[in-house]
Amino acid sequence: MSNAIVVCTWGEERGGLPGGAEEVLSLAGSLARSVGSDLVWLTLGAQAAGVAETAGRYGVAALHQIDDAKLADIPADVAVEALAQYCEQQSPRIVLFNQMAATRTIAPRLAARLDSAVVMGVTEVAADGDTFDITASAYGGDTRVVYRVAGAGTPVAAVWATAITAECPEAGASLAVESVAVDLSSVSERVDIVEPAKAEGPKLEDAEIIVSGGRGLGAVENYKLIRDLAEALDGMAGASRPLVDEGWVDSNHQVGLTGKITKPNLYVAVGISGASQHMAGCGAANAIAAINKDSEAAIFQYARFGIVGDALELLPELIRAARS
Ligand SMILES: Cc1cc2nc3c(=O)[nH]c(=O)nc-3n(C[C@H](O)[C@H](O)[C@H](O)COP(=O)(O)OP(=O)(O)OC[C@H]3O[C@@H](n4cnc5c(N)ncnc54)[C@H](O)[C@@H]3O)c2cc1C
């Protein structure tokens, strides 16, 4: 389907959908409507359970799938080859991904194969003819920059999904999946994962409730209060980066731009100032509750609930209340 706005996803996370799928579809859908192009959703590998129904709701015109045994864990060399062949066949107007770790190794290389531009950390896309104005976050989320991408070709954009609120404009029937054939027989993956990172137990990214501690806790032994409150609320414990840098907790706990991008229902930030790089990992929470002794702390600009006070005095009380 030539000239389409193509959203490419893979995997399955919360809600039976690939991570960030609805946010990227929402952004891509409004772009497609504004330029009069079709919205196409391409999935790589096994398709997540909720894709066909979600495609209908977001006004997707065609649901494509490239499935091949070699795509099982979405290795980058194979994925880039599959996407390059897809773009050659379909000539999309633009390809949009959800920005996550794997996208960083796929999107720029796809753009290089297509001899086109790539923009990462995208928050908005507007188009006029062959010219795209692509807004992206810069300096760790402190500011925005607009890139003008002009000329023929298929630009590639990695969308910062947590910065977007998905708006679902249509209600439609589930779509039938169309399989797209590509030849991956000659690709051999150059990166061999000898031992995958151990991610035992539940993931912070999937948690409905997160209690995070920051430098305001003062000392490593006080982090236990964060764990206790998280446990009492049936949630998970997170941390700001300085606590990871200091070795108080391992990096699986770090929330933020260079840590985990989370989207809980409730995010409790304790002794955290609210730096933009931290908010990049929790700003999409349904509600933020903050405890900080500085009433001017930036975190209160994001918080729906706030307590100005000493975390070390408040936490034991909150733990007691949550347990009872
Ligand atoms: C490229 C880059 C990437 C980064 N990535 C990340 C990231 O992924 N995640 C991240 O978290 N940071 C990240 N940072 C660091 C970020 O800029 C901040 O420095 C960091 O988030 C600050 O952590 P904090 O809020 O715990 O500490 P601080 O900024 O020092 O804030 C501590 C807060 O605790 C409050 N406080 C002090 N004592 C108490 C008390 N007794 N009770 C209650 N409140 C108290 C203070 O008022 C203050 O607001 C990154 C920075 C850069 C440059």
The ligand as an SDF file (V2000), in Angstrom:
LIG
                    3D

 53 58  0  0  0  0  0  0  0  0999 V2000
   21.4320   12.2860   30.3950 C   0  0  0  0  0  0  0  0  0  0  0  0
   20.8440   12.1590   31.7670 C   0  0  0  0  0  0  0  0  0  0  0  0
   20.0270   11.0780   32.0210 C   0  0  0  0  0  0  0  0  0  0  0  0
   19.4380   10.9350   33.2840 C   0  0  0  0  0  0  0  0  0  0  0  0
   18.6160    9.8910   33.5140 N   0  0  0  0  0  0  0  0  0  0  0  0
   17.9710    9.8030   34.7000 C   0  0  0  0  0  0  0  0  0  0  0  0
   17.0440    8.7600   34.9610 C   0  0  0  0  0  0  0  0  0  0  0  0
   16.8270    7.8680   34.1210 O   0  0  0  0  0  0  0  0  0  0  0  0
   16.4110    8.7440   36.1570 N   0  0  0  0  0  0  0  0  0  0  0  0
   16.6210    9.6990   37.1200 C   0  0  0  0  0  0  0  0  0  0  0  0
   16.0060    9.6150   38.2000 O   0  0  0  0  0  0  0  0  0  0  0  0
   17.5200   10.6700   36.9020 N   0  0  0  0  0  0  0  0  0  0  0  0
   18.2070   10.7400   35.7300 C   0  0  0  0  0  0  0  0  0  0  0  0
   19.1010   11.7280   35.5520 N   0  0  0  0  0  0  0  0  0  0  0  0
   19.4770   12.5760   36.7040 C   0  0  0  0  0  0  0  0  0  0  0  0
   18.4790   13.7090   36.9360 C   0  0  0  0  0  0  0  0  0  0  0  0
   18.8650   14.8260   36.1730 O   0  0  0  0  0  0  0  0  0  0  0  0
   18.4630   14.1180   38.4170 C   0  0  0  0  0  0  0  0  0  0  0  0
   19.7650   14.4700   38.8100 O   0  0  0  0  0  0  0  0  0  0  0  0
   17.9490   13.0310   39.3460 C   0  0  0  0  0  0  0  0  0  0  0  0
   16.7100   12.5470   38.8870 O   0  0  0  0  0  0  0  0  0  0  0  0
   17.7810   13.6160   40.7440 C   0  0  0  0  0  0  0  0  0  0  0  0
   17.4290   12.5850   41.6230 O   0  0  0  0  0  0  0  0  0  0  0  0
   16.6380   12.9340   42.9700 P   0  0  0  0  0  0  0  0  0  0  0  0
   15.3810   13.6340   42.6330 O   0  0  0  0  0  0  0  0  0  0  0  0
   16.5690   11.6680   43.7380 O   0  0  0  0  0  0  0  0  0  0  0  0
   17.6780   13.8680   43.7310 O   0  0  0  0  0  0  0  0  0  0  0  0
   17.6590   15.4310   43.9960 P   0  0  0  0  0  0  0  0  0  0  0  0
   17.4750   16.1950   42.7380 O   0  0  0  0  0  0  0  0  0  0  0  0
   18.8710   15.7080   44.8080 O   0  0  0  0  0  0  0  0  0  0  0  0
   16.3480   15.6690   44.8600 O   0  0  0  0  0  0  0  0  0  0  0  0
   16.1960   15.2190   46.1740 C   0  0  0  0  0  0  0  0  0  0  0  0
   14.8610   15.7760   46.6670 C   0  0  0  0  0  0  0  0  0  0  0  0
   14.6050   15.2670   47.9660 O   0  0  0  0  0  0  0  0  0  0  0  0
   14.0240   16.2970   48.7500 C   0  0  0  0  0  0  0  0  0  0  0  0
   14.3280   15.9560   50.1540 N   0  0  0  0  0  0  0  0  0  0  0  0
   15.5230   16.0380   50.8050 C   0  0  0  0  0  0  0  0  0  0  0  0
   15.4060   15.5530   52.0460 N   0  0  0  0  0  0  0  0  0  0  0  0
   14.1050   15.1660   52.1960 C   0  0  0  0  0  0  0  0  0  0  0  0
   13.3610   14.5820   53.2500 C   0  0  0  0  0  0  0  0  0  0  0  0
   13.9290   14.2690   54.4300 N   0  0  0  0  0  0  0  0  0  0  0  0
   12.0460   14.3260   53.0430 N   0  0  0  0  0  0  0  0  0  0  0  0
   11.4380   14.6280   51.8770 C   0  0  0  0  0  0  0  0  0  0  0  0
   12.1160   15.1800   50.8260 N   0  0  0  0  0  0  0  0  0  0  0  0
   13.4150   15.4240   50.9820 C   0  0  0  0  0  0  0  0  0  0  0  0
   14.6830   17.5600   48.2750 C   0  0  0  0  0  0  0  0  0  0  0  0
   13.8720   18.6910   48.5760 O   0  0  0  0  0  0  0  0  0  0  0  0
   14.8130   17.2990   46.7810 C   0  0  0  0  0  0  0  0  0  0  0  0
   13.6730   17.7940   46.0890 O   0  0  0  0  0  0  0  0  0  0  0  0
   19.7130   11.8850   34.3020 C   0  0  0  0  0  0  0  0  0  0  0  0
   20.5470   12.9630   34.0140 C   0  0  0  0  0  0  0  0  0  0  0  0
   21.1070   13.1000   32.7720 C   0  0  0  0  0  0  0  0  0  0  0  0
   21.9910   14.2800   32.4910 C   0  0  0  0  0  0  0  0  0  0  0  0
  1  2  1  0
  2  3  1  0
  2 52  2  0
  3  4  2  0
  4  5  1  0
  4 50  1  0
  5  6  2  0
  6  7  1  0
  6 13  1  0
  7  8  2  0
  7  9  1  0
  9 10  1  0
 10 11  2  0
 10 12  1  0
 12 13  2  0
 13 14  1  0
 14 15  1  0
 14 50  1  0
 15 16  1  0
 16 17  1  0
 16 18  1  0
 18 19  1  0
 18 20  1  0
 20 21  1  0
 20 22  1  0
 22 23  1  0
 23 24  1  0
 24 25  2  0
 24 26  1  0
 24 27  1  0
 27 28  1  0
 28 29  2  0
 28 30  1  0
 28 31  1  0
 31 32  1  0
 32 33  1  0
 33 34  1  0
 33 48  1  0
 34 35  1  0
 35 36  1  0
 35 46  1  0
 36 37  1  0
 36 45  1  0
 37 38  2  0
 38 39  1  0
 39 40  1  0
 39 45  2  0
 40 41  1  0
 40 42  2  0
 42 43  1  0
 43 44  2  0
 44 45  1  0
 46 47  1  0
 46 48  1  0
 48 49  1  0
 50 51  2  0
 51 52  1  0
 52 53  1  0
M  END
$$$$
